[in-house]
Amino acid sequence: MRDVNAESRPATPSATEPTAVARLAVPAGVLAAVAGAFAYVGTVTPYQPGHYPVCPLYRLTGLYCPGCGGLRSAHSFIHGDFLAALQANALAVVGYLGFAVLWTVWVVRAVRGRPFRLELGTRQLWVLGTLSLVFTVVRNLPFGGWLHP
């Protein structure tokens, strides 16, 4: 005979919820990938030509895109030269710090068994896009020379 109340009973937490190790697997994998990329850039210097390809936008137009100088910024950041990292690409440094904050929040929520969702609405995406565009325009104007990589 079928137990009618079986569907309404809550399942045991251990049977349905992943363990803390399982919840941390994805954040750990993301951190490993980012750390590997930073380790490579920290080892293979972008300050010497020939190690990395030149930005196609810069090569074709002579204009700096929002990512120009990002590898030099990462290299300097890894080696503790934060002023050089900011000079190479200030937007990238903000991105590194933003990633660190978001990753930390992700891990804390994973440890506590809570889901982490980063839901950017239309307004937030417009703000990010506008900031990136303003950064790109200013770094290509004569008075924005301090933002050149």
N, C-alpha and C positions, 0 to 999 in steps of 0.2 A: 504494500500500500504506500502511496505517495504521501510525504510529509508536506502539508499545505503551508506550514510556517517556515519551511526551509528557505524560500525565496526572500522572505522578509527579514531573516536573521542576518546580522552583519557578519561578513567573513572575518576570519582571524587576521589581524594585521600582518603577521609574518607570512601568511600565504599570499596576500595580494600586494603588499608594498615591497619594493626592492630594498635591499640592504643599503647602508650608507656607502659602502664600497661601490656598489652598482650605481648609485646616484651620482657619485663623484667621477665615474669613468669618463663621461663625455667632457666635463670641464677639464679633467686632467689631460685628456687627449688634445683638446684645443690648446691648453697651455704648453704641452709638449711640442706641438706643431709651431706655435709662435716662438717658443724658446729656440727651437731648431733653426728657424728662419733668422732670428736675431743672432744666434751663434755663428751662422754662416756669414752674415753681413759683418759681424764683428771681427771675423777672421780674414775675410777677403775684402780688402779695403776698396771702397768706391772712389777714393780720392785719386787713384791711379787709373788712367784711361785703359780701356780694353777688358776690364773685368766684367762690366755690365753694359747692356746696350744703351745707347743714347735715347732720350725721350723723343718719340717721333714728332710730337708737336714742336718741340724746341728745334729739332733738326730741320723741319720744313719751314717754320715761320720765325724762329728766333724768340718766340714767346714762352714764358714759363707757365706750365700747367700747375694745378694745385699739388700734384705729386712730385714735381721737380725738386730735387734735393732731398727726397725722402730717404734714400739709401744712405746718403752722407749724414743725414740727421740721425738715423738709427745707429750708424757706426759710432758717431760721436757720443750719442746717448749711452750706448753700451760701455764706452770707455770713460764715462763719467764727465765728459766735457759738455755740460748742459748748455753753456752759452753758444758753443759751436753748433750744437744740435738745434737750438732755437734759430740761429742765423741761417742754417741750411734749409730748414722748413719748420716754421713755428706751428703750422697747422698739424703737421705730423706729430710733433711733441704733444700737442693737445690730444691728439688721437691715441697716443701711447698711454697717456694718463687716464683718458676716458676708458680705454680697454681695461686697464688695471682696476679701476673702480667697478666697472660692470662685471668683470670676472670675479672679483671678491664678493660682490653681492650674490652672484650666481652660486658660488661655492657655499656661502653661508646659508642660502635658501635650500640648497641641495642637502646639506648636513641636517637641517631642520625638517627635511621631508616635504618642503614646499616647492611648488613648481616656479620656474623663473620664466617670465615672458617679457620680452621687450617689444612692446607694441607702439610703433611710431605712427601717429595720425598724420593726416595731410598737412596740418599746420606745422608739426615738428619737422617733417620732411622738407617743406618749403623754407623753414628757418635754416636748416642745415645746408640746403642747396644755395640759399642766398648768401650765407656766410662764406661758403666755398667760392662762390662767384666773386664776391667782394674781395676776398683774399687774393684771388687770381688776378683781378683787374688792378688792384692796388700794387701788387708786386711787379706788375709790368709797366707801371707809370714811372716817370722820372723821380718823383718824390718817394716812391716805394722801393728805392734801391736797397734799403736796409733789409728788405724781405727777399732779395735775390739769393739763390743758393750759391 
